[in-house]
Amino acid sequence: MMSKKEFLPILAYSIPTYVLVYPSFFVNTLAREFPYWEAFLLLSLPFLGRIIGSLIYQFFKSYIIPLLTLSILTLLQIDLNIIFPVRFLIGIIFGLMTSYAVDNAVKTNNLVLGLTTAGWSIGWILSYIAYTTIHNWNQICIISSIIIVSIALLDRRVSLDKIKINISLPKTSSIIVYFSALTPAFTLQIIPSIFEKAHTTWLILPSYLLSIAAYTILPIIASKIGLKRCIIITTLGILISGITTFLITPYTLLPYTSLGLGILSLIPKYLTTKNEKANTLGIALNIGSIGGLIIPTLYTIIPTSPESILIITSIILLTI
């Protein structure tokens, strides 16, 4: 049975991911209040803030304060006059908590690491459920805020492990690898707005459910056939299914999502074999996440940009 200490990294990744991504389902709603590119900028802005969070997480000794802060920020999203700085601050909390999660998960076992990195999929699943059941921006913000503060106060005895403060930065190559591996995740941010117009948003839920299985299965496959070979095969699957999803049929979203997110369960172990330190993995992850700012915003200017970036980053992963 999973211990509370092992469960905490999963929680620390899933909850901030949920707050980060549920606005993806409201792009068309937000576009009534802002220009279309600004609506997408709201999705992307936290990825700038998360870089800061990844650098300061070592100074926090309890996950309660970040969660309480996240609860307040979630509620403040109701006020569209201040939503841009609020989204930036949400990114800082996201970077802080996910850096902690990766730092601790990589020191445990493949199951915990897989489920922790699956926190991105879990957050998307929670977002989809919230959107389809509530379908109201203000109500989702209020209810989410209440739930998050309840989780924060559920057990005050649970706290972050004391981490030796180390402000060293990751290797440039590690940042490039994470940027490339995260590209599918960030192209998926624009999927809800595209699929909503085609009435195929129902494909999102099974896609993310399938990705959770991929998070846990891919590390097992890698242990059998080799980490490098598994990354190459997975990347080829991502490239083929991704191009097909954007250009031909939405039904290949299932393999694209599962492989595109599942590959993230392989990257931490791969980078540690390249002598990347465990306590800089989270920093590499969050700096590499700058693609989350670039890809959705660029899509509003150049609609074919997701496919182009996917091809380039896939080539990078195939040659690492």
Backbone bond lengths (Angstrom), bond angles and torsions (degrees), N, CA, C in turn:
res aa  C-N    CA-C-N  psi(-1)  N-CA   C-N-CA  omega(-1)  CA-C   N-CA-C  phi
1 M - - - 1.470 - - 1.533 109.50 -
2 M 1.310 116.50 140.33 1.454 121.06 -177.81 1.519 110.60 -72.07
3 S 1.333 116.01 131.44 1.460 120.72 179.62 1.525 110.65 -78.33
4 K 1.335 115.07 165.52 1.461 120.14 179.47 1.531 110.96 -62.04
5 K 1.337 115.86 -36.49 1.458 120.85 179.44 1.520 110.75 -65.57
6 E 1.337 117.31 -36.50 1.465 121.10 178.72 1.520 111.74 -75.43
7 F 1.332 116.81 -29.85 1.465 120.83 -178.68 1.525 111.97 -75.70
8 L 1.334 116.79 -27.89 1.459 120.78 -174.75 1.529 113.85 -58.96
9 P 1.356 120.28 -43.46 1.469 118.73 177.65 1.528 113.21 -60.04
10 I 1.339 116.89 -35.32 1.468 120.81 178.64 1.525 109.99 -64.19
11 L 1.340 115.32 -44.67 1.464 121.11 177.97 1.525 110.73 -63.76
12 A 1.341 115.94 -41.98 1.462 121.08 -176.83 1.519 112.58 -66.65
13 Y 1.317 117.34 -20.49 1.475 121.18 177.81 1.529 110.91 -93.96
14 S 1.314 117.23 -39.18 1.470 121.40 -172.00 1.528 113.37 -71.49
15 I 1.337 117.20 -46.47 1.470 120.84 -173.96 1.530 112.38 -65.29
16 P 1.334 119.39 -51.20 1.475 117.61 177.76 1.523 113.23 -64.78
17 T 1.345 116.98 -30.08 1.469 119.35 175.74 1.524 110.30 -61.73
18 Y 1.327 116.08 -43.22 1.470 120.94 178.82 1.531 110.71 -55.90
19 V 1.338 116.37 -48.90 1.471 120.59 -179.13 1.523 110.63 -65.21
20 L 1.319 115.85 -34.80 1.458 120.74 -178.85 1.526 112.26 -66.62
21 V 1.360 116.63 -40.33 1.468 119.10 -167.46 1.524 115.79 -103.44
22 Y 1.339 119.64 -16.50 1.469 115.65 -175.39 1.526 114.26 -64.13
23 P 1.350 119.61 -23.86 1.469 117.75 173.18 1.523 113.63 -62.88
24 S 1.342 118.44 -16.47 1.469 120.79 178.27 1.527 111.43 -58.65
25 F 1.326 116.33 -29.42 1.459 120.72 179.95 1.533 112.33 -81.08
26 F 1.331 116.28 -5.85 1.464 120.37 -176.48 1.528 112.49 -116.95
27 V 1.329 116.58 19.06 1.470 119.43 -178.75 1.520 110.80 -57.51
28 N 1.321 116.91 -47.90 1.468 120.12 -178.29 1.528 111.30 -65.69
29 T 1.328 116.93 -31.99 1.467 120.83 176.02 1.525 110.60 -69.99
30 L 1.326 116.62 -47.14 1.465 121.45 179.86 1.523 111.63 -65.82
31 A 1.343 116.43 -27.96 1.467 120.84 -179.87 1.527 111.96 -67.97
32 R 1.335 117.14 -13.16 1.467 120.42 175.05 1.524 110.91 -76.74
33 E 1.338 115.85 -20.95 1.463 121.60 -178.66 1.519 112.47 -103.98
34 F 1.334 116.41 -24.95 1.460 121.90 -177.56 1.524 109.56 -131.05
35 P 1.332 117.31 159.69 1.469 119.00 169.84 1.518 109.56 -57.26
36 Y 1.323 116.17 153.93 1.466 121.22 -174.28 1.527 111.83 -56.57
37 W 1.331 117.48 -41.61 1.463 120.00 -177.95 1.525 110.86 -68.58
38 E 1.342 117.50 -30.87 1.457 120.01 177.84 1.529 110.86 -72.14
39 A 1.331 116.44 -32.52 1.460 119.79 176.20 1.526 110.13 -62.48
40 F 1.333 116.53 -41.28 1.459 120.00 176.61 1.529 111.32 -71.69
41 L 1.320 116.79 -30.68 1.461 120.29 177.11 1.530 110.43 -63.15
42 L 1.328 116.76 -33.98 1.465 120.72 176.76 1.527 111.26 -60.96
43 L 1.331 116.42 -34.40 1.462 120.14 176.94 1.525 110.44 -70.44
44 S 1.324 115.74 -34.63 1.455 121.66 -169.97 1.522 114.33 -89.21
45 L 1.316 117.28 -28.21 1.460 121.67 -172.58 1.528 113.94 -55.36
46 P 1.339 119.08 -38.78 1.467 118.52 -179.96 1.524 113.80 -60.09
47 F 1.316 117.93 -23.72 1.457 119.86 -178.17 1.529 111.70 -71.84
48 L 1.327 115.94 -16.54 1.459 119.72 172.17 1.530 109.45 -80.66
49 G 1.326 115.26 -41.47 1.460 120.24 179.80 1.520 113.43 -67.38
50 R 1.343 116.83 -32.08 1.463 119.52 -175.80 1.523 112.32 -66.17
51 I 1.338 117.63 -22.51 1.462 120.51 175.96 1.527 109.65 -63.05
52 I 1.333 116.06 -42.52 1.470 120.60 178.18 1.525 109.95 -64.24
53 G 1.327 116.07 -43.78 1.461 120.59 -179.80 1.514 112.73 -59.40
54 S 1.333 116.19 -36.74 1.463 120.02 -178.95 1.522 111.83 -68.13
55 L 1.343 117.06 -22.31 1.461 121.25 -179.12 1.532 112.51 -88.30
56 I 1.335 117.70 -23.09 1.466 120.08 -175.53 1.523 113.66 -105.96
57 Y 1.341 118.07 -2.52 1.472 119.09 -173.75 1.518 112.84 -62.63
58 Q 1.333 117.71 -27.38 1.463 121.03 -177.22 1.523 112.61 -67.70
59 F 1.328 117.58 -13.67 1.454 120.95 -179.16 1.529 112.53 -89.62
60 F 1.324 117.94 -3.48 1.461 121.68 -178.78 1.523 110.57 -101.52
61 K 1.323 116.04 136.01 1.456 121.34 -178.36 1.536 112.35 -110.94
62 S 1.321 117.76 -4.92 1.460 121.37 179.86 1.520 110.03 -138.86
63 Y 1.329 116.36 141.48 1.462 119.54 178.80 1.516 111.41 -85.70
64 I 1.336 117.36 -6.96 1.468 121.42 -178.03 1.528 110.97 -66.43
65 I 1.331 117.30 -46.35 1.465 120.57 -177.99 1.528 111.84 -62.07
66 P 1.352 118.99 -47.65 1.472 118.23 176.32 1.529 113.23 -59.54
67 L 1.342 117.81 -39.56 1.463 120.22 -179.91 1.526 111.77 -68.12
68 L 1.325 117.02 -40.56 1.466 119.97 177.58 1.529 110.07 -63.92
69 T 1.323 116.25 -40.73 1.466 120.38 176.85 1.519 110.51 -62.92
70 L 1.333 115.98 -41.99 1.468 120.49 179.14 1.518 110.77 -63.04
71 S 1.320 117.13 -37.58 1.469 121.36 178.22 1.526 111.09 -61.52
72 I 1.328 116.33 -44.89 1.465 120.97 179.45 1.528 110.77 -64.29
73 L 1.318 116.44 -44.54 1.466 120.60 -179.24 1.527 111.47 -64.80
74 T 1.330 116.55 -37.05 1.469 120.76 177.66 1.522 110.38 -60.33
75 L 1.318 116.18 -42.56 1.464 121.30 179.04 1.528 111.02 -66.82
76 L 1.325 116.56 -39.13 1.463 120.56 -177.40 1.524 113.31 -66.95
77 Q 1.346 117.38 -15.18 1.462 120.29 178.80 1.530 112.24 -64.94
78 I 1.314 116.74 -14.03 1.468 120.66 177.02 1.524 110.38 -62.03
79 D 1.334 116.11 -37.85 1.465 121.37 -178.87 1.528 109.01 -81.95
80 L 1.301 116.82 101.44 1.458 121.45 -176.90 1.529 112.89 -68.85
81 N 1.340 117.45 -13.61 1.460 120.52 178.54 1.529 111.74 -71.99
82 I 1.337 116.47 -23.86 1.466 119.87 -178.35 1.527 111.63 -119.69
83 I 1.322 116.86 12.37 1.461 119.78 -171.73 1.533 113.07 -66.06
84 F 1.317 118.53 -29.14 1.469 119.40 -178.77 1.532 112.00 -66.72
85 P 1.336 119.52 -51.36 1.472 118.04 175.73 1.526 112.78 -65.37
86 V 1.321 117.56 -31.69 1.462 120.64 178.33 1.522 110.43 -64.34
87 R 1.320 117.11 -42.86 1.468 120.51 179.43 1.534 110.79 -64.88
88 F 1.326 116.70 -35.22 1.461 120.10 176.49 1.523 110.75 -63.59
89 L 1.332 116.86 -43.07 1.463 121.64 179.48 1.530 111.15 -67.20
90 I 1.326 116.99 -35.20 1.465 120.63 175.34 1.525 109.48 -60.42
91 G 1.320 116.20 -38.50 1.458 120.41 177.58 1.522 112.22 -61.64
92 I 1.336 116.98 -38.14 1.464 120.48 178.33 1.530 110.33 -62.71
93 I 1.336 116.61 -45.43 1.464 120.55 179.00 1.528 110.18 -64.44
94 F 1.322 116.64 -39.99 1.468 120.46 177.86 1.528 110.57 -59.82
95 G 1.333 116.82 -47.78 1.457 120.82 179.97 1.514 112.28 -62.19
96 L 1.312 115.92 -39.59 1.458 121.18 179.08 1.527 111.19 -61.68
97 M 1.330 116.29 -51.07 1.462 121.00 -173.52 1.526 112.89 -73.97
98 T 1.337 117.28 -37.32 1.460 118.56 -179.52 1.526 111.32 -73.17
99 S 1.334 117.19 -30.96 1.465 119.83 176.31 1.523 109.78 -64.74
100 Y 1.329 115.76 -42.78 1.467 119.84 175.86 1.530 109.84 -60.26
101 A 1.324 116.04 -44.79 1.468 120.82 -175.62 1.529 111.23 -60.99
102 V 1.346 116.40 -48.36 1.466 120.33 -178.98 1.527 110.68 -65.96
103 D 1.324 116.55 -41.90 1.462 121.71 -179.79 1.529 110.95 -55.32
104 N 1.334 116.22 -45.15 1.464 120.51 -177.28 1.526 112.90 -80.73
105 A 1.327 116.74 -37.57 1.469 119.85 -175.83 1.518 111.93 -66.69
106 V 1.332 117.07 -36.60 1.458 119.95 -176.84 1.530 110.94 -67.79
107 K 1.334 117.53 -16.08 1.464 121.98 179.96 1.528 111.77 -91.53
108 T 1.337 117.66 -1.12 1.464 120.62 -176.81 1.528 110.67 -101.95
109 N 1.332 116.47 -115.57 1.464 120.71 -178.66 1.520 110.29 -131.81
110 N 1.329 116.24 173.27 1.469 120.96 -176.12 1.522 112.92 -61.70
111 L 1.342 117.24 -34.57 1.461 120.22 -179.06 1.522 110.53 -65.34
112 V 1.333 116.77 -49.44 1.468 120.62 -179.66 1.525 110.41 -64.40
113 L 1.337 117.13 -41.85 1.463 120.78 178.49 1.521 110.86 -62.87
114 G 1.330 116.42 -43.02 1.459 120.26 179.76 1.517 111.99 -64.08
115 L 1.336 117.08 -44.19 1.462 121.05 -178.97 1.529 111.89 -71.89
116 T 1.341 116.09 -29.78 1.468 119.23 177.19 1.524 110.35 -67.59
117 T 1.332 116.69 -49.85 1.458 119.07 177.72 1.527 111.18 -67.15
118 A 1.338 116.67 -22.38 1.471 120.72 174.23 1.521 111.25 -72.10
119 G 1.338 116.10 -6.22 1.466 119.72 177.25 1.515 112.45 -57.27
120 W 1.350 116.53 -28.71 1.467 119.89 176.04 1.527 109.97 -64.16
121 S 1.325 117.40 -44.06 1.467 121.10 178.18 1.518 111.29 -68.17
122 I 1.325 116.41 -40.82 1.467 120.38 179.06 1.525 109.96 -60.62
123 G 1.344 115.96 -42.19 1.463 119.90 177.71 1.519 112.24 -61.58
124 W 1.341 116.64 -40.45 1.470 120.66 177.55 1.528 111.41 -66.34
125 I 1.317 116.70 -40.04 1.473 119.98 178.78 1.526 110.52 -63.06
126 L 1.321 116.46 -44.33 1.469 120.57 177.50 1.528 110.45 -61.95
127 S 1.331 116.39 -38.06 1.473 120.61 178.92 1.525 111.12 -64.86
128 Y 1.327 115.46 -43.45 1.470 119.93 179.64 1.527 110.65 -62.57
129 I 1.330 115.93 -43.96 1.467 120.54 179.78 1.527 110.35 -63.11
130 A 1.341 116.62 -44.24 1.467 120.65 179.49 1.524 110.98 -62.28
131 Y 1.327 116.33 -42.41 1.465 120.83 -178.33 1.523 111.79 -65.96
132 T 1.331 116.50 -44.70 1.469 119.33 -176.29 1.521 113.17 -75.12
133 T 1.332 117.13 -23.92 1.466 119.45 -179.04 1.532 113.04 -93.27
134 I 1.317 116.53 -32.03 1.474 119.75 -176.43 1.525 111.51 -105.96
135 H 1.334 116.12 -49.21 1.469 122.64 173.85 1.528 112.94 57.72
136 N 1.325 116.39 30.36 1.462 120.21 178.26 1.528 108.04 -141.02
137 W 1.320 116.46 125.06 1.467 121.32 -174.18 1.525 112.32 -58.70
138 N 1.317 117.42 -52.40 1.466 120.87 -176.64 1.530 111.76 -63.55
139 Q 1.313 116.58 -41.93 1.466 119.75 -178.54 1.530 111.54 -65.92
140 I 1.324 116.66 -40.56 1.466 119.82 178.40 1.525 110.70 -63.34
141 C 1.323 117.13 -41.77 1.462 120.40 178.98 1.525 111.34 -61.70
142 I 1.331 116.59 -43.47 1.473 120.83 -178.73 1.528 111.19 -67.09
143 I 1.332 116.44 -51.23 1.467 120.50 -177.87 1.530 111.01 -63.12
144 S 1.320 116.78 -41.43 1.469 120.84 179.71 1.522 110.87 -62.69
145 S 1.317 116.48 -41.11 1.461 121.07 179.57 1.527 111.01 -61.62
146 I 1.313 116.48 -42.46 1.467 121.02 179.99 1.528 110.85 -65.23
147 I 1.319 116.37 -43.25 1.472 120.70 -179.50 1.526 110.82 -64.50
148 I 1.329 117.21 -42.07 1.468 120.83 -178.23 1.528 110.83 -64.97
149 V 1.318 117.48 -43.29 1.473 119.21 179.65 1.525 110.27 -66.37
150 S 1.330 117.20 -31.98 1.470 120.61 176.86 1.525 110.76 -66.32
151 I 1.331 116.26 -41.35 1.473 120.63 178.14 1.529 110.26 -64.05
152 A 1.327 115.75 -40.94 1.465 120.16 -178.81 1.525 111.73 -61.82
153 L 1.326 116.15 -35.16 1.465 120.84 -176.32 1.524 112.38 -97.61
154 L 1.323 116.83 2.16 1.468 120.81 -176.03 1.515 111.67 -61.18
155 D 1.306 116.82 -43.68 1.460 120.75 179.50 1.524 108.72 -146.21
156 R 1.309 116.40 99.38 1.460 120.65 -175.52 1.521 112.45 -71.34
157 R 1.294 116.70 -12.77 1.465 119.68 -179.21 1.524 111.86 -77.08
158 V 1.331 117.11 -17.53 1.468 119.68 179.68 1.519 109.12 -80.54
159 S 1.297 116.75 125.71 1.457 120.56 -179.04 1.516 109.95 -142.17
160 L 1.311 114.88 167.19 1.452 120.26 178.79 1.519 109.83 -72.16
161 D 1.312 115.81 144.51 1.456 119.29 173.26 1.523 108.95 -62.16
162 K 1.314 115.20 146.37 1.462 119.03 177.09 1.520 108.28 -69.12
163 I 1.296 116.32 124.05 1.458 121.40 -177.11 1.520 109.31 -112.99
164 K 1.309 116.14 131.95 1.456 120.66 177.03 1.524 108.46 -65.83
165 I 1.325 114.83 124.78 1.460 119.41 -176.29 1.526 110.49 -67.19
166 N 1.297 114.61 125.54 1.460 121.21 -178.36 1.516 107.57 -145.44
167 I 1.310 116.51 113.51 1.468 119.42 -174.80 1.537 112.20 -96.33
168 S 1.339 115.88 17.20 1.466 118.75 178.12 1.520 110.08 -65.55
169 L 1.315 115.81 147.51 1.459 121.95 -177.76 1.526 110.40 -99.42
170 P 1.333 117.38 155.38 1.464 120.76 178.75 1.518 111.58 -73.25
171 K 1.320 115.56 168.11 1.455 120.93 176.09 1.528 110.19 -67.99
172 T 1.303 115.61 149.92 1.477 120.53 177.29 1.525 110.28 -60.02
173 S 1.318 116.70 -38.75 1.468 120.57 -179.65 1.526 111.41 -62.65
174 S 1.334 116.86 -34.51 1.469 120.51 178.74 1.526 110.95 -67.41
175 I 1.331 115.71 -38.40 1.467 120.50 178.16 1.530 110.21 -65.11
176 I 1.333 116.72 -41.86 1.463 121.21 179.34 1.524 110.84 -64.16
177 V 1.338 116.55 -41.45 1.463 120.50 178.39 1.525 110.32 -62.09
178 Y 1.323 117.30 -45.56 1.466 120.49 179.67 1.528 111.30 -65.37
179 F 1.326 117.03 -41.33 1.462 120.53 177.74 1.529 110.07 -56.92
180 S 1.323 115.81 -44.26 1.461 120.99 -178.49 1.523 111.47 -68.96
181 A 1.334 116.62 -43.06 1.466 120.63 -178.13 1.522 112.10 -70.23
182 L 1.325 117.10 -26.37 1.464 121.36 -178.70 1.525 113.16 -85.71
183 T 1.315 117.35 -12.47 1.462 120.52 -177.40 1.530 113.36 -54.08
184 P 1.350 120.40 -46.12 1.465 119.06 177.22 1.530 112.81 -57.50
185 A 1.330 116.43 -40.49 1.465 119.88 179.90 1.518 111.30 -60.94
186 F 1.318 116.43 -37.88 1.455 119.51 -177.07 1.528 112.69 -81.03
187 T 1.323 117.63 -27.69 1.462 119.02 172.47 1.528 109.80 -68.61
188 L 1.326 116.52 -27.66 1.467 120.29 179.50 1.532 111.98 -69.43
189 Q 1.326 117.48 -16.85 1.460 120.33 178.19 1.525 112.26 -64.42
190 I 1.322 116.48 -28.79 1.464 119.12 -177.57 1.534 111.58 -89.82
191 I 1.322 116.94 -8.52 1.466 120.89 -177.81 1.523 113.38 -60.15
192 P 1.358 119.96 -45.85 1.478 118.25 -178.78 1.520 114.09 -55.40
193 S 1.330 117.82 -42.10 1.469 119.87 -178.67 1.524 111.06 -69.24
194 I 1.335 117.32 -33.42 1.471 120.87 178.46 1.522 110.23 -73.03
195 F 1.310 116.01 -47.13 1.464 120.88 -175.68 1.527 112.60 -72.60
196 E 1.338 116.57 -26.03 1.467 119.25 178.04 1.528 110.24 -62.90
197 K 1.322 116.44 -38.32 1.464 120.33 179.48 1.525 111.15 -68.44
198 A 1.336 116.58 -30.72 1.468 120.79 -178.96 1.527 112.25 -95.06
199 H 1.346 116.14 3.26 1.470 122.29 179.33 1.534 111.51 58.44
200 T 1.323 116.81 39.66 1.468 120.43 178.63 1.535 111.83 -123.27
201 T 1.328 116.62 24.88 1.466 119.91 179.56 1.526 111.84 -64.52
202 W 1.333 117.25 -18.34 1.464 120.26 179.69 1.535 111.54 -63.10
203 L 1.329 117.16 -18.92 1.463 120.60 178.90 1.524 112.44 -71.81
204 I 1.328 117.24 -18.63 1.464 121.15 -174.83 1.521 111.83 -66.47
205 L 1.336 117.44 -45.23 1.470 120.53 -176.79 1.526 112.82 -60.86
206 P 1.343 120.15 -53.76 1.474 118.62 178.92 1.526 112.74 -62.63
207 S 1.330 116.86 -29.41 1.467 119.83 179.27 1.525 111.36 -64.24
208 Y 1.320 115.80 -44.83 1.463 119.30 -179.13 1.526 111.73 -75.52
209 L 1.318 117.47 -31.19 1.468 119.88 174.61 1.522 110.03 -63.65
210 L 1.331 116.08 -42.13 1.460 120.72 178.70 1.524 111.13 -65.68
211 S 1.318 116.96 -32.02 1.469 120.07 -178.25 1.523 111.97 -67.81
212 I 1.341 117.06 -29.75 1.469 119.68 178.02 1.521 109.91 -62.87
213 A 1.322 116.15 -40.04 1.463 120.04 176.06 1.524 110.45 -63.49
214 A 1.334 116.51 -39.59 1.468 120.77 -179.99 1.526 111.22 -63.48
215 Y 1.336 116.53 -38.25 1.462 120.80 178.63 1.528 111.76 -57.39
216 T 1.326 116.72 -37.75 1.461 120.43 -176.93 1.529 112.60 -89.74
217 I 1.335 116.80 -30.00 1.472 120.46 -176.30 1.527 112.16 -80.72
218 L 1.336 117.56 -40.20 1.472 120.16 -176.38 1.537 113.24 -58.52
219 P 1.356 119.51 -41.82 1.474 117.93 176.71 1.530 112.70 -62.54
220 I 1.333 116.70 -32.30 1.470 120.39 177.92 1.524 109.79 -68.47
221 I 1.334 116.31 -43.90 1.473 120.72 177.47 1.527 110.26 -61.93
222 A 1.336 115.82 -41.17 1.469 120.29 -179.91 1.523 111.51 -61.26
223 S 1.329 116.73 -35.18 1.467 119.87 179.57 1.521 111.75 -69.86
224 K 1.348 116.35 -19.63 1.470 121.10 -179.34 1.532 112.09 -91.80
225 I 1.336 116.01 -43.26 1.468 119.13 -173.72 1.529 113.14 -106.83
226 G 1.321 116.60 -7.09 1.455 120.35 -178.61 1.525 111.38 105.75
227 L 1.322 116.43 138.96 1.463 121.87 -175.38 1.528 112.16 -63.13
228 K 1.314 116.42 -46.73 1.468 120.89 -177.99 1.525 111.01 -61.70
229 R 1.340 117.19 -46.11 1.459 120.95 -179.01 1.525 110.97 -64.02
230 C 1.326 116.43 -38.39 1.466 120.36 179.64 1.525 110.88 -65.52
231 I 1.333 117.42 -38.87 1.464 121.01 178.41 1.526 110.75 -64.96
232 I 1.325 117.26 -40.81 1.471 121.52 179.76 1.527 111.05 -63.64
233 I 1.337 116.77 -47.90 1.470 120.91 -179.36 1.529 110.65 -63.48
234 T 1.332 115.57 -42.54 1.468 120.06 -179.97 1.525 110.73 -64.61
235 T 1.314 117.26 -41.06 1.474 121.51 179.86 1.521 111.38 -62.96
236 L 1.307 116.95 -41.52 1.468 120.49 177.85 1.531 110.65 -62.78
237 G 1.324 116.19 -41.10 1.469 120.22 176.89 1.513 111.90 -63.48
238 I 1.341 116.47 -39.25 1.466 121.56 177.79 1.521 110.69 -62.85
239 L 1.310 116.06 -47.27 1.467 120.98 -177.24 1.524 111.46 -61.12
240 I 1.329 117.11 -48.01 1.465 121.13 -177.74 1.532 111.43 -65.62
241 S 1.339 116.32 -49.13 1.469 119.91 -177.36 1.521 111.37 -69.93
242 G 1.351 117.59 -32.26 1.463 120.78 179.73 1.517 112.31 -67.40
243 I 1.323 116.58 -49.27 1.462 120.53 178.30 1.529 110.46 -60.45
244 T 1.329 115.96 -40.21 1.471 120.36 179.48 1.524 111.27 -64.67
245 T 1.320 116.61 -40.04 1.475 120.79 -179.22 1.517 111.42 -63.52
246 F 1.315 117.04 -44.71 1.464 120.32 -175.73 1.531 113.35 -78.69
247 L 1.324 117.10 -28.10 1.465 118.96 -172.53 1.520 115.51 -110.92
248 I 1.344 117.38 -22.17 1.470 118.53 -171.84 1.531 112.76 -121.28
249 T 1.325 117.72 -63.89 1.462 120.44 -174.95 1.519 111.24 -142.76
250 P 1.329 118.52 140.11 1.468 120.71 179.73 1.526 113.30 -72.01
251 Y 1.314 117.90 -13.69 1.463 120.79 -172.70 1.528 113.68 -74.38
252 T 1.315 117.29 -12.69 1.471 118.93 173.75 1.534 111.16 -84.57
253 L 1.343 115.79 7.44 1.463 119.49 175.23 1.530 110.99 -60.53
254 L 1.331 117.14 -31.83 1.466 120.28 -177.58 1.532 112.18 -61.22
255 P 1.345 119.41 -54.50 1.464 117.67 177.50 1.529 112.64 -69.15
256 Y 1.330 117.23 -32.19 1.462 119.68 -179.77 1.533 110.83 -64.04
257 T 1.313 116.73 -44.96 1.459 120.70 179.93 1.526 111.48 -67.06
258 S 1.329 116.35 -47.59 1.461 119.59 -176.03 1.529 111.66 -64.22
259 L 1.330 117.79 -43.81 1.462 120.88 179.55 1.536 111.38 -76.31
260 G 1.339 115.50 -39.78 1.460 120.09 -177.81 1.507 113.40 -64.52
261 L 1.327 117.13 -31.46 1.456 121.29 176.71 1.521 111.24 -92.38
262 G 1.330 116.09 -37.32 1.459 120.64 -178.10 1.515 113.48 -60.76
263 I 1.326 117.37 -29.78 1.463 120.55 -179.30 1.528 111.73 -61.24
264 L 1.331 116.52 -24.20 1.464 120.16 180.00 1.524 112.30 -67.10
265 S 1.322 117.51 -19.14 1.465 120.29 176.95 1.524 111.15 -76.17
266 L 1.336 117.25 -14.99 1.460 121.56 -179.60 1.526 112.78 -93.95
267 I 1.319 116.35 -26.74 1.467 120.66 -171.57 1.533 113.72 -65.11
268 P 1.351 120.64 -45.10 1.473 118.41 -179.39 1.523 113.41 -57.40
269 K 1.332 116.67 -45.67 1.465 120.24 179.10 1.528 110.80 -64.22
270 Y 1.334 115.91 -39.73 1.461 119.77 179.96 1.526 110.80 -62.09
271 L 1.329 116.60 -45.06 1.467 120.20 -177.84 1.521 111.81 -68.45
272 T 1.337 117.48 -32.69 1.465 119.05 176.74 1.527 110.76 -67.34
273 T 1.332 116.97 -29.75 1.479 119.02 175.33 1.527 111.13 -70.73
274 K 1.332 115.88 -17.95 1.462 121.43 176.85 1.530 111.12 -98.08
275 N 1.355 114.44 19.63 1.475 122.12 174.88 1.524 114.11 70.09
276 E 1.340 116.91 25.06 1.457 119.75 171.30 1.529 107.86 -79.70
277 K 1.327 117.17 136.74 1.461 121.63 -178.70 1.526 110.83 -74.91
278 A 1.347 115.56 145.86 1.467 120.10 -178.53 1.524 111.46 -60.83
279 N 1.345 117.13 -37.51 1.465 119.07 -176.10 1.528 113.35 -79.76
280 T 1.341 117.73 -1.77 1.474 119.75 174.05 1.530 111.97 -109.35
281 L 1.338 116.36 -2.42 1.466 119.52 178.80 1.524 111.26 -62.87
282 G 1.330 115.94 -43.52 1.464 119.62 179.58 1.515 112.04 -63.19
283 I 1.331 116.11 -36.45 1.462 120.40 177.99 1.526 109.87 -66.47
284 A 1.343 116.22 -44.00 1.472 120.36 177.89 1.524 110.48 -60.84
285 L 1.333 116.16 -41.78 1.466 121.97 178.45 1.517 111.05 -58.19
286 N 1.329 116.59 -47.21 1.459 119.95 -173.43 1.519 113.00 -79.31
287 I 1.333 118.26 -30.99 1.462 119.05 173.66 1.530 109.52 -70.56
288 G 1.342 115.99 -40.31 1.460 120.03 176.65 1.518 112.89 -63.92
289 S 1.322 115.53 -18.98 1.467 120.59 -179.07 1.517 113.62 -76.71
290 I 1.325 117.18 4.15 1.465 120.14 175.88 1.524 110.62 -58.28
291 G 1.342 115.57 -20.75 1.463 119.35 175.65 1.517 112.37 -61.15
292 G 1.330 115.89 -25.92 1.457 119.62 177.40 1.512 112.53 -66.98
293 L 1.315 116.92 -22.27 1.464 121.59 174.54 1.523 110.86 -85.37
294 I 1.318 115.77 -37.81 1.459 120.87 -173.48 1.528 112.90 -76.86
295 I 1.330 116.75 -49.69 1.470 120.96 -168.82 1.530 113.80 -64.43
296 P 1.348 119.72 -53.00 1.473 118.10 -179.48 1.520 113.34 -63.41
297 T 1.342 116.75 -38.90 1.466 119.62 -179.56 1.530 110.92 -67.91
298 L 1.331 116.35 -42.58 1.462 120.57 179.30 1.528 111.73 -63.83
299 Y 1.334 115.87 -30.91 1.470 120.89 179.73 1.529 111.78 -60.14
300 T 1.339 117.22 -34.15 1.466 120.17 -179.49 1.524 111.79 -69.83
301 I 1.340 116.11 -20.43 1.463 120.98 -179.87 1.521 110.82 -97.53
302 I 1.348 115.61 -44.83 1.469 121.77 -179.89 1.525 108.29 -124.81
303 P 1.316 119.10 98.05 1.472 121.89 -174.94 1.527 114.61 -58.63
304 T 1.321 117.90 -24.28 1.474 120.17 -179.21 1.528 112.71 -91.08
305 S 1.321 117.87 3.45 1.462 120.56 -175.61 1.529 114.01 -63.91
306 P 1.360 121.14 -35.61 1.466 119.29 179.52 1.525 113.01 -58.51
307 E 1.346 116.95 -42.90 1.458 120.31 -179.43 1.536 110.62 -65.86
308 S 1.331 116.02 -40.14 1.469 120.02 -178.69 1.524 111.15 -64.76
309 I 1.325 116.18 -45.86 1.469 120.42 179.90 1.518 110.28 -65.63
310 L 1.334 116.91 -37.75 1.468 120.94 179.11 1.524 111.21 -61.24
311 I 1.312 116.87 -40.98 1.476 121.05 178.90 1.525 110.73 -63.58
312 I 1.335 116.26 -46.03 1.466 121.08 -178.32 1.527 111.65 -63.15
313 T 1.335 116.49 -47.64 1.465 119.80 -177.50 1.527 111.73 -70.55
314 S 1.331 117.78 -29.91 1.456 120.26 176.11 1.530 110.66 -65.37
315 I 1.323 115.72 -40.00 1.473 120.48 177.25 1.522 110.16 -61.43
316 I 1.331 115.70 -39.72 1.481 120.31 178.80 1.516 110.44 -61.86
317 L 1.345 117.09 -45.25 1.461 120.34 -179.30 1.524 112.01 -67.10
318 L 1.316 116.68 -31.36 1.465 120.21 179.75 1.526 112.56 -73.97
319 T 1.337 115.58 -16.43 1.461 118.90 -176.91 1.519 113.82 -111.31
320 I 1.340 117.47 2.57 1.476 119.15 -178.04 1.528 110.61 -68.75
